Amino acid sequence: MKITDARVVVSSPGRNYVTLVIETEDGITGIGDATLNGRELAVASYLSEHLCPLLIGRDARRIEDAWQYFYKGAYWRRGPVTMTAIAAIDVALWDIKGKAAGMPVYELLGGAAREGVMVYGHASGSTLEDLSKDFQHHLDLGYKAIRAQAAVPGLDKTYGIAPVDGKLYEPASGNVPQEDTWETTSYLDFAPKMMAHVREQFGYGVHVLHDVHHRLTPIEAGRLGASLEEYRPFWIEDPTPAEDQSAFRLIRQHTTTPIAVGEVFNSIWDCQQLITERLIDYIRTSVSHAGGITHLRRIFSLADLYGVRSGSHGAGDLSPVSFAAALHVDMSIPNFGVQEYMGHRDPANEVFSTSYAFADGYMHPGDAAGLGVEFNEEAAARFPFDPKYLPVNRRLDGSVHDW
């Protein structure tokens, strides 16, 4: 089953996506998501100029060989651009294999290990009252797990707060990054009050998650975790930057609140120490940024040995192709935890048609052959690339703070 064509399509149907299309001599087409938020064109160029020419003539069935070839053959390894490009190829080849076999990808991965995938939605508000309304809205939709974020009093803006117009939250804006101000003391005082408010309003029958966005030092993160323990959060996400994996030992010494991290990781080596030393409870690596289905399964298999569960990133900067691929992995692994689901802004549904479905708090990838996602290139051409960037944070003294 030789590959006859490989091309990259960059479009912006509601937000920017990079889609890899691979065609075979049998007439089977596979698609992969190569989106890297704020660096989309870097991946598109790497694929178009360096990897796509090397795909022509290769056997599309040899997925593992292709992964090793593109990872080891370039000499320069890892990094978000390289691993996102490899991920797109890997996912597209799994899509082709599923279509050739007439099976959904999760069947090729060993079959279903569960009936559905628990997903969590994002509830937020500029006030605690607005947060309550949005939280109730998610409960009414059937979510069993909900992330709670609220604007921090005293700060002009707080990342992670959806607009009041009911549209899906999109944090990226403008062709120059927006600059926000951050103050840790205000946040540490407010976060326990927010969590107490949610539990008082909605009780303990729903999983509540909270994202810290890498903004604390390890000792600050330990203090936050300790202050939230009585409210039993499902997790606190990205409590501190993870370049230094050993920093999480300090957090563990001060709190039993579960920790999730990894959406910016792109290889198993980024989380090896965190997993093997049991410094985290959930690993959040995603299909598109960690080398595709092939490499993500290795990460989750390592995590399973140490009692760490999955909690993959699923924000709107990952296309429906990536989300579908994540669901297929989620369905098949033994140590699944939860899957993030932000959804996709219109007119994404004009470009991507999907077979996955949500019901009673759970997602199912559907039983279509392959990933279950179709990509309309003609529709994509109507939505040209639109440069957008995530905000940059500065402290009150003007110095740049961590994201």
Disulfide bonds with the S-S distance in Angstrom:
none
